[in-house]
Amino acid sequence: MTREEFIPLRDFIYEKTGIFFAENKIYLLESRLSNRLNELGFMSYDDYYFFLKYGNEDSKKELVHLLDVVTTNETSFFRNPPQLDAFKIIFQKNYMNNNDIKSLAYPIKIWSAACSTGEEPYTLAIMILEMIESTKKDIPFMIFATDISHRVLESAKKGVYGPYSVRNMDERIIQKFFLKKGDTYTIKENVKKFVKFEHMNLVDTEAYKRFRFMDMIFCRNVLIYFDEKAKKKVIDNLYESLKPGGFLTIGHAESLHNISRAFKPIMFPGAIAYQKG
Ligand SMILES: C[S@@+](CC[C@H](N)C(=O)[O-])C[C@H]1O[C@@H](n2cnc3c(N)ncnc32)[C@H](O)[C@@H]1O
C-alpha cells in the first residue's frame, strides 16, 4: 500500500468509524485489508477505495466487512478487576442499599457501548445476579450491548466461548453461569436474557437517541482508536445518554484529560469512575 493509497482509505475509515490510523500504521491497515482485496479480486487499494466510496448497493455491504477487519475486538470476561470492584461498590451503594428501590418504576439501565463478542456485558450481568442473589429485593435491570462490527455482535448473541475466554473466571462462576460441552462454554439463558445486543456506531450522533437515561455506561478500550475530535464527540454524546448522577467507565489506560470537564471523577482503588453532575 503506497502512502497515496493509504490516505484516502484512512480518511474514509475515519469518517465512518472515528478510528484513526496514523501514518505509521500503514502496514497494519495493509495487512488487515490484503486478504479482503484478494477475495474480491481487486488489483489495487485504489480500486477498492473507489468501490467503497462511489459504488452501488454492494459497496454498502462491503462496508460491513471493512468494519469487521479494521476493528480490534480483543476482550475477556472479568477484564480489569479494579474497575469491576468499583462497579460493584457503585451498584451496591446506589441500588442495593437504597430502600426506595422497590418503588423504582424502571429497571436499572446499563450500557456496554463497545461490547465486542459479549464478554463485558455478560460479566456485568453475572456480577449483578451474584449481588442480588443474597438480597430479597427484586432489583430489575437491563444491559444494552452495542458494537459497530456485525461479526462480533453475531458471536456475542450466540454466547459460545472457548477455554481461553473463560481462563480468568472462578470454576464456581463457570459452573453456575455456563453450560460446558467438550471445549465450549455457552452462557446460560438466565444470564443472556438480561443482555440486549444491537448494532450502534459511536460516532453517529443520531444513534444515541435510542440510548437515553442510562444509569451506567461502560465504554472501555475503544476511545484509544479515535482521534481527539472523535473522542470529544463520543464523550459528549455519552454524557447526554446518562441520567444525572449516572456513571461512565472508560478503559483504564484511557483518560478524559483535554476531552471533557463535564464529569466528576470518583476515585476507587486502582480505578476511576466518571459521574455526571
Ligand atoms: C478492544 S474492543 C473492547 C471490548 C470491551 N469494551 C473491553 O474493554 O473488553 C473495542 C471494540 O470497539 C468496537 N468499535 C470500534 N469503533 C467503534 C465505533 N465507532 N462504534 C462502536 N463500536 C466501535 C470494535 O468493533 C471492538 O469490538
The ligand as an SDF file (V2000), in Angstrom:
LIG
                    3D

 27 29  0  0  0  0  0  0  0  0999 V2000
  -10.9200   -3.6820   22.1080 C   0  0  0  0  0  0  0  0  0  0  0  0
  -12.6680   -3.9450   21.9830 S   0  0  0  0  0  0  0  0  0  0  0  0
  -13.1980   -3.5480   23.6350 C   0  0  0  0  0  0  0  0  0  0  0  0
  -14.2330   -4.5250   24.1510 C   0  0  0  0  0  0  0  0  0  0  0  0
  -14.6610   -4.2900   25.6050 C   0  0  0  0  0  0  0  0  0  0  0  0
  -15.2530   -2.9950   25.7820 N   0  0  0  0  0  0  0  0  0  0  0  0
  -13.4870   -4.4790   26.5430 C   0  0  0  0  0  0  0  0  0  0  0  0
  -12.9730   -3.4770   27.0800 O   0  0  0  0  0  0  0  0  0  0  0  0
  -13.0520   -5.6160   26.7610 O   0  0  0  0  0  0  0  0  0  0  0  0
  -13.1460   -2.4880   21.0510 C   0  0  0  0  0  0  0  0  0  0  0  0
  -14.4990   -2.6270   20.3580 C   0  0  0  0  0  0  0  0  0  0  0  0
  -14.9050   -1.3300   19.8900 O   0  0  0  0  0  0  0  0  0  0  0  0
  -15.6340   -1.5090   18.6920 C   0  0  0  0  0  0  0  0  0  0  0  0
  -15.6950   -0.2330   17.9600 N   0  0  0  0  0  0  0  0  0  0  0  0
  -14.7070    0.3860   17.2620 C   0  0  0  0  0  0  0  0  0  0  0  0
  -15.1590    1.5400   16.7140 N   0  0  0  0  0  0  0  0  0  0  0  0
  -16.4700    1.6550   17.0870 C   0  0  0  0  0  0  0  0  0  0  0  0
  -17.4900    2.6160   16.8380 C   0  0  0  0  0  0  0  0  0  0  0  0
  -17.2550    3.7020   16.0830 N   0  0  0  0  0  0  0  0  0  0  0  0
  -18.7120    2.4000   17.3610 N   0  0  0  0  0  0  0  0  0  0  0  0
  -18.9590    1.2970   18.1260 C   0  0  0  0  0  0  0  0  0  0  0  0
  -18.0440    0.3470   18.3980 N   0  0  0  0  0  0  0  0  0  0  0  0
  -16.8100    0.5240   17.8840 C   0  0  0  0  0  0  0  0  0  0  0  0
  -14.8650   -2.6130   17.9700 C   0  0  0  0  0  0  0  0  0  0  0  0
  -15.6470   -3.2500   16.9910 O   0  0  0  0  0  0  0  0  0  0  0  0
  -14.4610   -3.5250   19.1230 C   0  0  0  0  0  0  0  0  0  0  0  0
  -15.3470   -4.6090   19.2650 O   0  0  0  0  0  0  0  0  0  0  0  0
  1  2  1  0
  2  3  1  0
  2 10  1  0
  3  4  1  0
  4  5  1  0
  5  6  1  0
  5  7  1  0
  7  8  2  0
  7  9  1  0
 10 11  1  0
 11 12  1  0
 11 26  1  0
 12 13  1  0
 13 14  1  0
 13 24  1  0
 14 15  1  0
 14 23  1  0
 15 16  2  0
 16 17  1  0
 17 18  1  0
 17 23  2  0
 18 19  1  0
 18 20  2  0
 20 21  1  0
 21 22  2  0
 22 23  1  0
 24 25  1  0
 24 26  1  0
 26 27  1  0
M  CHG  2   2   1   9  -1
M  END
$$$$
